[in-house]
Amino acid sequence: MCHDCDAEGAYPNVLNRRGLLCCVSAVAGLAALGASARPAQAAPPSGLSADDALGLLRQGNRTFMEGKPYDGLTDSVRRREIAQSQHPIAAIIACSDSRYPPEVVFNQGLGELFIVRNAGNTLDPIALGSIEYAVSRLGVPLIMVLGHERCGAVEAAVSLVETGEEFPGAITAVVEPIVPAVLKAATMPGDLVDNAVRENIRRVVSRLKDDRPLLQEPLAAGRLKIVGARYDLDRGEVSIIIA
């Protein structure tokens, strides 16, 4: 048991949520002692594997689906624990849609998720750089591309393809990266929007796996996993669609 847990007597002999995170922080602190010699693609400071991290997200999503009270750690103790450094268990590329905040959907608290959000969960230079930072500097073991049912950005891309509809301001620039997914989905049986949502997720996952040099080494070494998932707005369920 780490010194802080033992000294405060808060979590003796109990592997609860805070006790686990406290011990993870202690491990990360020891790893940081050698930070100056650490390679750019660091091993996960949390000590969690990608499968461990994915398991925690799945467990948190089950808690959310069951309607249990949100218990992500957001209190002053947790705030002080992470004030000087962060060791998130996963990086998530999600849509900006207000109906599925990842921390709530996965029952996670402060410092547990590194989240990049934009309309349509697409990759622009800022999103790419943010994810590369999470992997190369924070050592996250898992990247999840998280799209969702009835995505408005995907619906707009469908409208652009089918009718040539123009959008005001910078909205078209947001929608255009989704157009290739719509064109591919148009060749598939079933609902065009939902097929395009799924195809858009797959395309982003593929791009992260194939085109990003900073991600190749940890992927090859087994320190990183990239998955694609879809959130069901009606059920609250996150389903993995590509791993």
C-alpha positions, 0 to 999 in steps of 0.5 A, a space after each residue: 500500500 502506498 505511503 499516503 494511503 497508509 499514513 492517512 488510514 483512509 483505505 486500509 485493506 480496501 481496494 476501492 476506487 480511491 485506493 486504487 487511484 492513489 496507488 496508481 499515482 504513487 507508481 506514477 510518481 516513482 516512474 517520474 523519478 527517471 523522467 529525464 531518461 524516459 523515451 518519448 513513447 513512455 510506458 503507461 505511468 499508471 501501470 495499466 495495460 490497454 485491456 485494463 483501461 478498457 475494462 475500467 471503461 466498460 465497467 463504468 459504462 455498465 454502472 451508468 447504464 444501470 442508472 446508479 449514482 455517478 461516483 467519479 472522483 471529483 472532490 477536493 481530495 482528488 483535486 489535490 491528488 492530481 494538481 501537479 501531474 496527470 496520469 489518465 487511463 485513456 484518451 478519447 476522441 468524442 463528438 461535442 454532442 451534449 448528450 454523452 459527456 465521456 466522464 459521465 458515460 464511463 463513470 470517471 472523475 478528475 484526471 482519469 480521461 484525456 478527452 478531445 471533443 469536436 463535432 463529428 469526432 474527426 481528426 484535425 491537426 489540433 485533435 491529432 496533436 492532442 492525441 499524440 501528446 497524450 500517448 507520447 508524453 502522458 503514456 496513455 495505453 488506450 485511445 478510443 474513438 467514440 461516435 454516437 447514434 444520430 450524430 448531427 454532424 454526420 446528418 449534415 454530411 449526408 445532407 451535403 452529399 445528397 443535396 449539396 446543402 451549404 452551411 454558414 460560417 465554418 460549419 462546412 469545414 467541420 462537415 467535409 471530413 465526414 463526407 468520405 464516410 457518407 460516400 462509403 456508407 451509401 453503398 451499404 444496406 441499412 440506415 445511411 446515417 448510422 452506417 456513416 456514423 460507424 464508417 466515420 469511426 472506422 476511418 478515424 481509427 484507421 488513420 490513427 493506426 496507419 498515419 501517425 508516426 508517434 503512435 507506431 512504436 507504442 502500437 508495435 510494442 503492445 503498449 497502446 491499443 486503438 479502438 472505435 466505439 459507438 454510443 447509443 443515445 437511447 440505451 446509454 450503452 457504449 459498444 466496441 465496433 472496431 478493435 
